[in-house]
């Protein structure tokens, strides 16, 4: 181990349950510990993306889950909700805020530090400024509630907010200190060709959590050889993805370290500027059923990331 690594300690590693859609909560904890993770980012449990519907997180089961986490020495770093602020109808906004507040309450119960939300899409051919004002007002309102119970609201670089200029324009409208950014390090780079350095420079003052993944570039005419059953699953998964997060985009994902994402550069820039948050694998198995199983992908990430960390 290098002296530099000793001085900065070990990375805080997590994985999103988006990558293991069929695991129970028990499996998430057991395998997370087995695979060398410090915690988990809960997006779904057993394919249910609305955590407020899961019996695991209601009394009396919630108390059992909390003891289970404590006994395992395993943490919930955050909850990834489907809350988004693009909808213009007041009733929809009120429902989104109510769900966001409930997620904040659950995050506090589980010892998590944040709730992830989306922007998510800017309507084309309409004035952008009032749309950003509207989204910012939602973030501000939810952030003000979250701040009273020690929770952060983190908007992800997702949808139109993969573009760092759009995220900057939005965040400059928000004054609540509880609102920050979840930087999916892959998305601005892959979907908009942003250099890692440019995105980090733009967003680093707000970034409190990071997602990690890898992908490859394939010719547009390339088609994966999959069975008709898997092809049908892929169509269904894509439809569900767009229903829960409207800005979902397709990428040809690869196991971490096996694609084109400049992970070494990205990690170096984060550490050089003192980033001390979580490094969370977001393996999109729920939305891309054809990609590798979590028993391979989730296990591999912790190994590969620690190797990367040690060799910087």
One Martini backbone bead per residue (centre of mass of N, CA, C, O) as a GRO file, in nm:
protein
  312
    1UNK     BB    1   0.096   0.036   0.023
    2UNK     BB    2   0.076   0.354  -0.010
    3UNK     BB    3   0.126   0.654   0.144
    4UNK     BB    4  -0.114   0.797   0.012
    5UNK     BB    5  -0.331   0.593   0.098
    6UNK     BB    6  -0.289   0.608   0.403
    7UNK     BB    7  -0.365   0.918   0.422
    8UNK     BB    8  -0.672   0.862   0.287
    9UNK     BB    9  -0.750   0.581   0.305
   10UNK     BB   10  -1.059   0.450   0.235
   11UNK     BB   11  -1.310   0.378   0.042
   12UNK     BB   12  -1.650   0.449  -0.001
   13UNK     BB   13  -1.852   0.172  -0.064
   14UNK     BB   14  -2.118   0.125  -0.305
   15UNK     BB   15  -2.451   0.009  -0.404
   16UNK     BB   16  -2.704  -0.020  -0.619
   17UNK     BB   17  -3.013  -0.192  -0.641
   18UNK     BB   18  -3.036  -0.173  -0.952
   19UNK     BB   19  -2.823  -0.425  -0.983
   20UNK     BB   20  -3.036  -0.611  -0.776
   21UNK     BB   21  -3.364  -0.665  -0.832
   22UNK     BB   22  -3.391  -0.972  -0.676
   23UNK     BB   23  -3.307  -0.883  -0.407
   24UNK     BB   24  -3.316  -0.894  -0.093
   25UNK     BB   25  -3.236  -0.744   0.191
   26UNK     BB   26  -3.067  -0.975   0.298
   27UNK     BB   27  -2.888  -0.997   0.042
   28UNK     BB   28  -2.773  -0.716   0.038
   29UNK     BB   29  -2.620  -0.739   0.304
   30UNK     BB   30  -2.462  -1.003   0.270
   31UNK     BB   31  -2.322  -0.928  -0.005
   32UNK     BB   32  -2.200  -0.663   0.072
   33UNK     BB   33  -2.010  -0.778   0.281
   34UNK     BB   34  -1.875  -1.001   0.108
   35UNK     BB   35  -1.780  -0.775  -0.125
   36UNK     BB   36  -1.667  -0.510   0.044
   37UNK     BB   37  -1.879  -0.316   0.157
   38UNK     BB   38  -2.015  -0.033   0.339
   39UNK     BB   39  -2.276   0.002   0.146
   40UNK     BB   40  -2.607   0.127   0.043
   41UNK     BB   41  -2.819   0.209  -0.235
   42UNK     BB   42  -3.164   0.259  -0.238
   43UNK     BB   43  -3.395   0.190  -0.511
   44UNK     BB   44  -3.469  -0.118  -0.458
   45UNK     BB   45  -3.693  -0.406  -0.390
   46UNK     BB   46  -3.786  -0.651  -0.565
   47UNK     BB   47  -3.872  -0.426  -0.805
   48UNK     BB   48  -3.944  -0.201  -0.603
   49UNK     BB   49  -3.928   0.156  -0.638
   50UNK     BB   50  -4.129   0.200  -0.396
   51UNK     BB   51  -4.035   0.212  -0.071
   52UNK     BB   52  -4.317   0.288   0.065
   53UNK     BB   53  -4.433  -0.018  -0.011
   54UNK     BB   54  -4.241  -0.161   0.170
   55UNK     BB   55  -4.243  -0.371   0.445
   56UNK     BB   56  -3.945  -0.332   0.542
   57UNK     BB   57  -4.029   0.004   0.601
   58UNK     BB   58  -4.224  -0.099   0.827
   59UNK     BB   59  -4.399  -0.148   1.084
   60UNK     BB   60  -4.184  -0.370   1.243
   61UNK     BB   61  -3.956  -0.414   1.020
   62UNK     BB   62  -3.772  -0.167   1.048
   63UNK     BB   63  -3.634  -0.254   1.312
   64UNK     BB   64  -3.502  -0.504   1.190
   65UNK     BB   65  -3.331  -0.361   0.975
   66UNK     BB   66  -3.163  -0.189   1.169
   67UNK     BB   67  -3.033  -0.426   1.323
   68UNK     BB   68  -2.906  -0.560   1.078
   69UNK     BB   69  -2.712  -0.331   1.009
   70UNK     BB   70  -2.565  -0.313   1.278
   71UNK     BB   71  -2.467  -0.612   1.296
   72UNK     BB   72  -2.307  -0.580   1.005
   73UNK     BB   73  -2.176  -0.298   0.955
   74UNK     BB   74  -2.402  -0.157   0.769
   75UNK     BB   75  -2.496   0.089   0.524
   76UNK     BB   76  -2.707   0.361   0.441
   77UNK     BB   77  -2.640   0.623   0.234
   78UNK     BB   78  -2.911   0.609   0.046
   79UNK     BB   79  -3.201   0.731  -0.135
   80UNK     BB   80  -3.358   0.640  -0.450
   81UNK     BB   81  -3.575   0.821  -0.608
   82UNK     BB   82  -3.856   0.938  -0.834
   83UNK     BB   83  -3.837   1.222  -0.782
   84UNK     BB   84  -3.975   1.508  -0.963
   85UNK     BB   85  -3.976   1.864  -1.125
   86UNK     BB   86  -4.129   1.890  -1.422
   87UNK     BB   87  -4.404   1.906  -1.335
   88UNK     BB   88  -4.683   2.148  -1.358
   89UNK     BB   89  -4.879   2.033  -1.175
   90UNK     BB   90  -4.976   2.090  -0.859
   91UNK     BB   91  -5.061   1.801  -0.773
   92UNK     BB   92  -4.795   1.670  -0.856
   93UNK     BB   93  -4.608   1.836  -0.685
   94UNK     BB   94  -4.733   1.762  -0.412
   95UNK     BB   95  -4.677   1.456  -0.441
   96UNK     BB   96  -4.371   1.476  -0.465
   97UNK     BB   97  -4.322   1.615  -0.193
   98UNK     BB   98  -4.448   1.398  -0.016
   99UNK     BB   99  -4.256   1.174  -0.103
  100UNK     BB  100  -3.995   1.318  -0.024
  101UNK     BB  101  -4.057   1.339   0.279
  102UNK     BB  102  -4.085   1.033   0.327
  103UNK     BB  103  -3.796   0.968   0.243
  104UNK     BB  104  -3.660   1.136   0.459
  105UNK     BB  105  -3.772   0.981   0.700
  106UNK     BB  106  -3.649   0.708   0.616
  107UNK     BB  107  -3.355   0.793   0.605
  108UNK     BB  108  -3.332   0.858   0.902
  109UNK     BB  109  -3.402   0.574   1.011
  110UNK     BB  110  -3.147   0.442   0.834
  111UNK     BB  111  -2.895   0.652   0.836
  112UNK     BB  112  -2.910   0.838   0.610
  113UNK     BB  113  -2.808   1.137   0.406
  114UNK     BB  114  -2.997   1.087   0.140
  115UNK     BB  115  -3.197   1.208  -0.145
  116UNK     BB  116  -3.282   1.121  -0.458
  117UNK     BB  117  -3.334   1.326  -0.752
  118UNK     BB  118  -3.505   1.488  -1.019
  119UNK     BB  119  -3.578   1.710  -1.261
  120UNK     BB  120  -3.533   1.622  -1.585
  121UNK     BB  121  -3.700   1.778  -1.815
  122UNK     BB  122  -3.686   1.998  -2.089
  123UNK     BB  123  -3.891   2.174  -2.272
  124UNK     BB  124  -3.924   2.220  -2.585
  125UNK     BB  125  -3.998   2.530  -2.721
  126UNK     BB  126  -3.940   2.667  -2.440
  127UNK     BB  127  -3.889   2.852  -2.189
  128UNK     BB  128  -3.637   2.785  -1.959
  129UNK     BB  129  -3.642   2.964  -1.705
  130UNK     BB  130  -3.924   2.885  -1.577
  131UNK     BB  131  -3.850   2.586  -1.548
  132UNK     BB  132  -3.614   2.626  -1.351
  133UNK     BB  133  -3.775   2.773  -1.137
  134UNK     BB  134  -3.969   2.537  -1.076
  135UNK     BB  135  -3.760   2.328  -0.994
  136UNK     BB  136  -3.623   2.497  -0.773
  137UNK     BB  137  -3.872   2.519  -0.589
  138UNK     BB  138  -3.881   2.217  -0.523
  139UNK     BB  139  -3.600   2.185  -0.405
  140UNK     BB  140  -3.633   2.396  -0.186
  141UNK     BB  141  -3.872   2.272  -0.033
  142UNK     BB  142  -3.740   1.996   0.027
  143UNK     BB  143  -3.480   2.103   0.157
  144UNK     BB  144  -3.613   2.245   0.400
  145UNK     BB  145  -3.715   1.986   0.525
  146UNK     BB  146  -3.452   1.817   0.532
  147UNK     BB  147  -3.289   2.013   0.720
  148UNK     BB  148  -3.458   1.939   0.988
  149UNK     BB  149  -3.330   1.612   0.962
  150UNK     BB  150  -3.039   1.579   0.815
  151UNK     BB  151  -3.100   1.596   0.499
  152UNK     BB  152  -3.024   1.542   0.166
  153UNK     BB  153  -3.071   1.684  -0.161
  154UNK     BB  154  -3.011   1.501  -0.467
  155UNK     BB  155  -2.930   1.584  -0.788
  156UNK     BB  156  -2.906   1.428  -1.085
  157UNK     BB  157  -2.714   1.346  -1.362
  158UNK     BB  158  -3.000   1.368  -1.554
  159UNK     BB  159  -3.102   1.393  -1.839
  160UNK     BB  160  -3.069   1.726  -1.895
  161UNK     BB  161  -2.864   1.716  -1.628
  162UNK     BB  162  -2.604   1.609  -1.769
  163UNK     BB  163  -2.566   1.895  -1.822
  164UNK     BB  164  -2.378   2.122  -1.660
  165UNK     BB  165  -2.513   2.390  -1.746
  166UNK     BB  166  -2.796   2.311  -1.643
  167UNK     BB  167  -2.719   2.257  -1.350
  168UNK     BB  168  -2.607   2.535  -1.284
  169UNK     BB  169  -2.864   2.694  -1.349
  170UNK     BB  170  -3.027   2.552  -1.126
  171UNK     BB  171  -2.843   2.580  -0.867
  172UNK     BB  172  -2.840   2.902  -0.879
  173UNK     BB  173  -3.159   2.894  -0.772
  174UNK     BB  174  -3.051   2.761  -0.506
  175UNK     BB  175  -3.024   2.817  -0.137
  176UNK     BB  176  -3.033   2.550  -0.008
  177UNK     BB  177  -2.788   2.361   0.164
  178UNK     BB  178  -2.937   2.068   0.125
  179UNK     BB  179  -2.869   2.110  -0.176
  180UNK     BB  180  -2.741   1.888  -0.426
  181UNK     BB  181  -2.513   1.666  -0.601
  182UNK     BB  182  -2.533   1.387  -0.819
  183UNK     BB  183  -2.258   1.237  -0.974
  184UNK     BB  184  -2.273   1.093  -1.274
  185UNK     BB  185  -1.979   1.027  -1.423
  186UNK     BB  186  -2.087   0.905  -1.701
  187UNK     BB  187  -2.312   1.081  -1.842
  188UNK     BB  188  -2.179   1.342  -1.952
  189UNK     BB  189  -1.961   1.188  -2.109
  190UNK     BB  190  -2.143   0.999  -2.288
  191UNK     BB  191  -2.400   1.193  -2.379
  192UNK     BB  192  -2.202   1.485  -2.417
  193UNK     BB  193  -1.880   1.481  -2.418
  194UNK     BB  194  -1.766   1.547  -2.142
  195UNK     BB  195  -1.518   1.637  -1.974
  196UNK     BB  196  -1.431   1.565  -1.665
  197UNK     BB  197  -1.305   1.839  -1.587
  198UNK     BB  198  -1.552   2.016  -1.660
  199UNK     BB  199  -1.765   1.891  -1.477
  200UNK     BB  200  -1.615   1.920  -1.207
  201UNK     BB  201  -1.576   2.224  -1.211
  202UNK     BB  202  -1.888   2.287  -1.218
  203UNK     BB  203  -1.985   2.069  -0.961
  204UNK     BB  204  -1.806   2.043  -0.695
  205UNK     BB  205  -1.959   2.238  -0.486
  206UNK     BB  206  -2.221   2.018  -0.489
  207UNK     BB  207  -2.082   1.747  -0.451
  208UNK     BB  208  -2.186   1.433  -0.246
  209UNK     BB  209  -2.214   1.215  -0.481
  210UNK     BB  210  -2.135   0.898  -0.658
  211UNK     BB  211  -2.143   0.750  -0.977
  212UNK     BB  212  -2.060   0.422  -1.126
  213UNK     BB  213  -1.949   0.332  -1.461
  214UNK     BB  214  -1.953   0.147  -1.778
  215UNK     BB  215  -1.865   0.174  -2.139
  216UNK     BB  216  -1.939   0.139  -2.488
  217UNK     BB  217  -1.877   0.166  -2.832
  218UNK     BB  218  -2.120   0.122  -3.087
  219UNK     BB  219  -2.247   0.058  -3.362
  220UNK     BB  220  -2.558   0.137  -3.477
  221UNK     BB  221  -2.593  -0.160  -3.619
  222UNK     BB  222  -2.569  -0.294  -3.361
  223UNK     BB  223  -2.668  -0.623  -3.236
  224UNK     BB  224  -2.774  -0.814  -3.000
  225UNK     BB  225  -2.760  -1.153  -2.910
  226UNK     BB  226  -3.088  -1.242  -2.834
  227UNK     BB  227  -3.349  -1.353  -2.710
  228UNK     BB  228  -3.685  -1.314  -2.720
  229UNK     BB  229  -3.715  -1.291  -2.414
  230UNK     BB  230  -3.500  -1.071  -2.365
  231UNK     BB  231  -3.615  -0.865  -2.563
  232UNK     BB  232  -3.880  -0.827  -2.406
  233UNK     BB  233  -3.744  -0.735  -2.143
  234UNK     BB  234  -3.610  -0.481  -2.260
  235UNK     BB  235  -3.868  -0.332  -2.335
  236UNK     BB  236  -3.999  -0.331  -2.055
  237UNK     BB  237  -3.764  -0.189  -1.905
  238UNK     BB  238  -3.763   0.075  -2.071
  239UNK     BB  239  -4.051   0.158  -1.998
  240UNK     BB  240  -4.006   0.172  -1.691
  241UNK     BB  241  -3.780   0.376  -1.690
  242UNK     BB  242  -3.949   0.611  -1.821
  243UNK     BB  243  -4.171   0.612  -1.595
  244UNK     BB  244  -3.959   0.681  -1.348
  245UNK     BB  245  -3.733   0.815  -1.566
  246UNK     BB  246  -3.756   1.022  -1.833
  247UNK     BB  247  -3.423   1.057  -1.890
  248UNK     BB  248  -3.360   0.796  -1.999
  249UNK     BB  249  -3.062   0.628  -2.123
  250UNK     BB  250  -2.869   0.464  -2.352
  251UNK     BB  251  -2.620   0.207  -2.292
  252UNK     BB  252  -2.316   0.016  -2.332
  253UNK     BB  253  -2.251  -0.184  -2.093
  254UNK     BB  254  -1.974  -0.245  -1.869
  255UNK     BB  255  -1.756  -0.366  -1.690
  256UNK     BB  256  -1.561  -0.249  -1.466
  257UNK     BB  257  -1.275  -0.166  -1.670
  258UNK     BB  258  -1.405  -0.267  -1.974
  259UNK     BB  259  -1.411   0.020  -2.087
  260UNK     BB  260  -1.399   0.391  -2.151
  261UNK     BB  261  -1.394   0.501  -1.882
  262UNK     BB  262  -1.208   0.759  -1.695
  263UNK     BB  263  -1.148   0.665  -1.387
  264UNK     BB  264  -0.871   0.770  -1.306
  265UNK     BB  265  -0.917   1.067  -1.362
  266UNK     BB  266  -1.165   1.104  -1.185
  267UNK     BB  267  -1.044   1.019  -0.912
  268UNK     BB  268  -0.808   1.219  -0.908
  269UNK     BB  269  -0.982   1.479  -0.901
  270UNK     BB  270  -1.137   1.425  -0.646
  271UNK     BB  271  -0.893   1.391  -0.451
  272UNK     BB  272  -0.749   1.663  -0.511
  273UNK     BB  273  -1.033   1.813  -0.391
  274UNK     BB  274  -1.141   1.637  -0.128
  275UNK     BB  275  -1.315   1.403  -0.171
  276UNK     BB  276  -1.541   1.210   0.083
  277UNK     BB  277  -1.736   1.033  -0.047
  278UNK     BB  278  -1.909   0.823  -0.225
  279UNK     BB  279  -1.875   0.507  -0.416
  280UNK     BB  280  -2.125   0.419  -0.657
  281UNK     BB  281  -2.270   0.157  -0.796
  282UNK     BB  282  -2.454   0.169  -1.122
  283UNK     BB  283  -2.610  -0.111  -1.214
  284UNK     BB  284  -2.852  -0.142  -1.487
  285UNK     BB  285  -3.029  -0.415  -1.462
  286UNK     BB  286  -3.328  -0.326  -1.455
  287UNK     BB  287  -3.296  -0.175  -1.755
  288UNK     BB  288  -3.069  -0.420  -1.838
  289UNK     BB  289  -3.114  -0.758  -1.857
  290UNK     BB  290  -2.851  -0.838  -2.045
  291UNK     BB  291  -2.664  -0.795  -1.833
  292UNK     BB  292  -2.481  -0.867  -1.588
  293UNK     BB  293  -2.478  -1.013  -1.305
  294UNK     BB  294  -2.440  -0.919  -0.974
  295UNK     BB  295  -2.242  -1.149  -0.882
  296UNK     BB  296  -2.034  -1.006  -1.074
  297UNK     BB  297  -2.052  -0.687  -1.086
  298UNK     BB  298  -2.048  -0.618  -0.780
  299UNK     BB  299  -1.795  -0.769  -0.701
  300UNK     BB  300  -1.596  -0.635  -0.907
  301UNK     BB  301  -1.599  -0.334  -0.828
  302UNK     BB  302  -1.456  -0.347  -0.553
  303UNK     BB  303  -1.194  -0.457  -0.670
  304UNK     BB  304  -1.132  -0.243  -0.893
  305UNK     BB  305  -1.142   0.012  -0.717
  306UNK     BB  306  -0.917  -0.065  -0.518
  307UNK     BB  307  -0.699  -0.090  -0.732
  308UNK     BB  308  -0.715   0.199  -0.827
  309UNK     BB  309  -0.658   0.335  -0.554
  310UNK     BB  310  -0.372   0.195  -0.507
  311UNK     BB  311  -0.248   0.316  -0.805
  312UNK     BB  312  -0.241   0.642  -0.769
   0.00000   0.00000   0.00000
